[in-house]
Amino acid sequence: MQLHQLKPAHPNKLSKRVGRGGKRGKTAGRGTKGQKSRAGHRMRPELRDIIKKLPKNRGYKNKAFATRAIPVNLAALEIAFAAGESVSAETLIAKKLVKRAGGKVPPIKILGSGILTKKLAFMGLVMSDSAKKAIEKVGGTVE
Protein backbone atom coordinates (compact mmCIF):
# COMPACT_ATOMS: atom_id res chain seq x y z
CA MET A 1 0.00 0.00 0.00
CA GLN A 2 1.30 3.43 -0.93
CA LEU A 3 0.60 6.76 0.71
CA HIS A 4 -1.26 8.06 -2.36
CA GLN A 5 -3.54 5.00 -2.32
CA LEU A 6 -4.98 5.72 1.15
CA LYS A 7 -8.61 6.80 1.21
CA PRO A 8 -10.73 7.95 4.18
CA ALA A 9 -13.17 5.41 5.61
CA HIS A 10 -16.00 7.96 5.39
CA PRO A 11 -15.75 10.62 2.71
CA ASN A 12 -16.47 14.19 3.81
CA LYS A 13 -20.11 15.13 3.40
CA LEU A 14 -20.60 18.39 1.56
CA SER A 15 -23.15 20.76 3.14
CA LYS A 16 -26.21 21.68 1.10
CA ARG A 17 -25.65 24.92 -0.81
CA VAL A 18 -28.75 27.04 -0.67
CA GLY A 19 -29.85 30.09 -2.63
CA ARG A 20 -28.50 28.86 -5.97
CA GLY A 21 -31.64 28.90 -8.14
CA GLY A 22 -31.88 26.05 -10.66
CA LYS A 23 -34.39 23.36 -9.67
CA ARG A 24 -34.66 24.56 -6.08
CA GLY A 25 -37.43 27.02 -6.96
CA LYS A 26 -38.93 29.95 -5.07
CA THR A 27 -37.19 29.99 -1.63
CA ALA A 28 -34.23 27.83 -2.74
CA GLY A 29 -34.33 25.68 0.39
CA ARG A 30 -34.00 28.64 2.75
CA GLY A 31 -37.45 28.49 4.30
CA THR A 32 -39.52 31.66 4.32
CA LYS A 33 -38.72 35.19 5.42
CA GLY A 34 -36.34 36.38 8.08
CA GLN A 35 -32.67 37.26 8.20
CA LYS A 36 -31.53 33.72 7.37
CA SER A 37 -33.50 33.66 4.11
CA ARG A 38 -31.97 36.89 2.74
CA ALA A 39 -28.96 37.20 0.48
CA GLY A 40 -25.83 38.36 2.25
CA HIS A 41 -27.24 37.47 5.68
CA ARG A 42 -24.76 37.20 8.52
CA MET A 43 -25.84 36.05 11.97
CA ARG A 44 -24.12 37.63 14.95
CA PRO A 45 -21.57 35.19 16.43
CA GLU A 46 -22.73 33.75 19.74
CA LEU A 47 -19.29 34.12 21.27
CA ARG A 48 -19.39 37.90 20.75
CA ASP A 49 -22.45 38.16 23.00
CA ILE A 50 -20.67 36.13 25.69
CA ILE A 51 -17.56 38.36 25.44
CA LYS A 52 -19.63 41.54 25.64
CA LYS A 53 -21.23 40.34 28.89
CA LEU A 54 -17.82 39.98 30.58
CA PRO A 55 -16.39 42.94 32.53
CA LYS A 56 -14.16 45.23 30.47
CA ASN A 57 -10.99 44.94 32.52
CA ARG A 58 -10.06 41.29 32.37
CA GLY A 59 -7.32 39.44 34.23
CA TYR A 60 -6.56 38.25 37.76
CA LYS A 61 -8.76 40.40 39.96
CA ASN A 62 -7.48 39.63 43.43
CA LYS A 63 -3.97 41.03 43.06
CA ALA A 64 -4.12 42.68 46.49
CA PHE A 65 -4.42 39.26 48.15
CA ALA A 66 -1.21 38.05 46.55
CA THR A 67 0.84 40.89 48.07
CA ARG A 68 -1.04 41.64 51.31
CA ALA A 69 0.34 39.80 54.34
CA ILE A 70 -2.05 37.68 56.38
CA PRO A 71 -2.20 39.03 59.94
CA VAL A 72 -1.65 36.75 62.94
CA ASN A 73 -2.07 38.24 66.43
CA LEU A 74 0.01 37.41 69.50
CA ALA A 75 -3.20 36.31 71.27
CA ALA A 76 -3.63 33.49 68.71
CA LEU A 77 0.02 32.44 69.14
CA GLU A 78 -0.43 32.35 72.94
CA ILE A 79 -3.21 29.77 72.55
CA ALA A 80 -1.68 27.67 69.74
CA PHE A 81 1.99 27.37 70.76
CA ALA A 82 3.68 25.97 73.87
CA ALA A 83 6.65 27.67 75.56
CA GLY A 84 9.96 27.21 73.75
CA GLU A 85 8.45 26.30 70.36
CA SER A 86 9.61 27.90 67.13
CA VAL A 87 7.16 29.90 65.01
CA SER A 88 7.57 29.93 61.23
CA ALA A 89 5.26 30.03 58.22
CA GLU A 90 5.15 26.21 58.07
CA THR A 91 4.32 25.82 61.77
CA LEU A 92 1.55 28.42 61.47
CA ILE A 93 0.06 26.42 58.57
CA ALA A 94 0.43 23.17 60.53
CA LYS A 95 -1.42 24.70 63.52
CA LYS A 96 -4.12 25.98 61.08
CA LEU A 97 -3.67 29.65 61.97
CA VAL A 98 -2.96 30.39 58.28
CA LYS A 99 -4.18 28.68 55.09
CA ARG A 100 -2.13 28.13 51.96
CA ALA A 101 -3.11 30.44 49.11
CA GLY A 102 -3.21 28.52 45.82
CA GLY A 103 -0.90 25.84 47.19
CA LYS A 104 1.73 28.42 48.19
CA VAL A 105 2.71 29.82 51.56
CA PRO A 106 1.28 33.35 51.73
CA PRO A 107 3.16 36.29 53.25
CA ILE A 108 2.44 36.44 57.01
CA LYS A 109 2.75 39.35 59.43
CA ILE A 110 2.74 39.01 63.23
CA LEU A 111 0.78 41.78 64.93
CA GLY A 112 1.06 42.91 68.55
CA SER A 113 -2.60 42.55 69.51
CA GLY A 114 -2.99 40.44 72.67
CA ILE A 115 -0.66 39.40 75.47
CA LEU A 116 2.19 36.93 75.01
CA THR A 117 3.54 35.17 78.13
CA LYS A 118 5.49 32.33 76.48
CA LYS A 119 9.06 32.40 75.22
CA LEU A 120 8.86 31.69 71.45
CA ALA A 121 11.43 31.72 68.63
CA PHE A 122 10.27 33.45 65.42
CA MET A 123 11.91 32.63 62.10
CA GLY A 124 11.40 34.24 58.67
CA LEU A 125 8.29 36.27 59.53
CA VAL A 126 7.50 39.95 59.14
CA MET A 127 6.23 41.59 62.32
CA SER A 128 5.07 44.91 63.64
CA ASP A 129 7.19 46.95 66.07
CA SER A 130 4.74 46.38 68.93
CA ALA A 131 4.84 42.60 68.35
CA LYS A 132 8.63 42.60 68.27
CA LYS A 133 8.79 44.52 71.57
CA ALA A 134 6.29 42.16 73.23
CA ILE A 135 8.22 39.07 72.06
CA GLU A 136 11.59 40.40 73.24
CA LYS A 137 10.07 41.55 76.56
CA VAL A 138 9.05 37.94 77.35
CA GLY A 139 12.49 36.62 76.28
CA GLY A 140 11.63 35.32 72.81
CA THR A 141 13.90 35.60 69.79
CA VAL A 142 13.30 37.12 66.36
CA GLU A 143 15.37 36.09 63.31
N, C-alpha and C positions, 0 to 999 in steps of 0.2 A: 504494500500500500504506500502510495506517495502522498506528500502533503497537499498537492493540488487535487487529489482525488477525494479528499475528505468532504463530506456534506453534512449539514446539520440534521439532527434527528427530526426536528419539526421546523419546517421553513417559516420564516417570519411572515406574519399575517399583515397584509396591507390594510390600513384603515380606509373606510368608505369615504370617497371624495364627494362632497356635496356641493351643490350650486354650480353644476357644470352644464346644465341644459341637456341636449340630446333626448334620450328616451325617458328621462326622469320626470319631465312635465311639470307644469305649474310651480309648486314649491320646491322642487328639486331635492326632496328628501330632508328638508330643513324644518318641517312642521309648519305652523302658521304663526305669523306675527311675532313681535318681540325682537329684542336686540340680537338674539342668536340667529334669527332668520335673515337678518340684513347683510348686505355686502359690506365687507370691511369691518365687521363687528369685532370687538376685542373686549373680552370680559376682564374685569379688574382682578389681578392675582390675589388669591386668598391670603398669601403670606404678607402682602403689603398691609392688609387690615390688621393682622396680628402685630406687625412691627409698629404701626401707628398707635396702637393701644399701649405700648410699652412707654415708660418714662423716658424723657429726652436724654438725660445724662445717664448713660449706661456705665457699667463697671462695678467693681467691688465697693459696696456702699458703706460697710462698717470699718472704714480705715482707722477710725479713732480707737477702736477696740484693740487693734493690732499693736498700737504704740502706747496706749494708756496702761499704766501699771495697775495690777489688781491689789487693792489695799487689804492688809491683814493687821488687825489691832493686837496690842500687847495682851489685852484681856482674853482673846481667843487663844493666844500662845500659852498663857497661864493655865488654862483648862486642859489643853491638848498635850503639852509636853511635861515630862518629869524633870527634876533638877539634874543638871549636868549633861543633858542631851544636846546634840548639835541640831541647829535649825538651818536647813537649806531649801532650795526650791523643790527638790525631790522628796524631802521629808514632809514638807507642807502638802504635797500632792498625796503622799502615802497616808497622812492623817486626815485627808479629805477637807482641808481648809481652803484648798485651791483646786480648780479643775483644769485639765489640759485644754488648750484652745486649738482645735483642729489637729490634735495629735502632738502638738508642740507644747513645751513649757512656756507659759506666758511670763511677761515681766511682772515681778512682785515687789511691792513696797511695804515695809513695816512701818506702821503708824503708832504714835505714842498714846493712843487712847486706852485707858485702863491701867491697872496697877500690876506690875510684875514683881514677884517675890522670889522667883527661882533663878539660879545662876545658869544661863544658857549660852551656847557658843553659836554665833551667827556667821554663816559663810556664803559669800556671793550674792548678797541681797542688798537692795537699795533701801535706805531707811531715813525717816525724818530726823531732825535734830533732837526733838523731844524724846523720840524713841531711843536714840543713841545714848542720850543722857540717862534715861531710866535704866537701860541695860547695864551701862557702866557703873551706875550707882549701886546696883545689886551685886556687881562683881562678875558680870558676864563679859564675853569678848566679842568683838566685831572685826571681821576680816574683810 
